[in-house]
Amino acid sequence: MSVEIRFLPDDISVNAEVGEPLLQVADRAGVKIPTGCLMGSCHACEVEVDEEEEPICACLTAIPAGRSQMTVNLYVDPTW
Ligand code: FES
């Protein structure tokens, strides 16, 4: 079961497997998510995912089951 992951604002879509780490998917897409600790404490890797109210730490996130599409929004524009 693969999930289509769409990275914004670059608008790059790749297919990922359920359970695949988000950072790995981003890497395959050629999308650079900034990281630091890789342990969920520095929040350098925060991204916004559709249907989530709060930003999530990409380093702790795997592709969830039960959906066919997911949008990941990187913060590249601090002015919005
Ligand atoms: S890299 Fe530090 S919280 Fe994800």
Residues whose N, C-alpha, C, O or C-beta is under 5 A from the ligand:
A	BS01	FES	T35 G36 C37 L38 M39 G40 S41 C42 H43 A44 C45 C57 C59
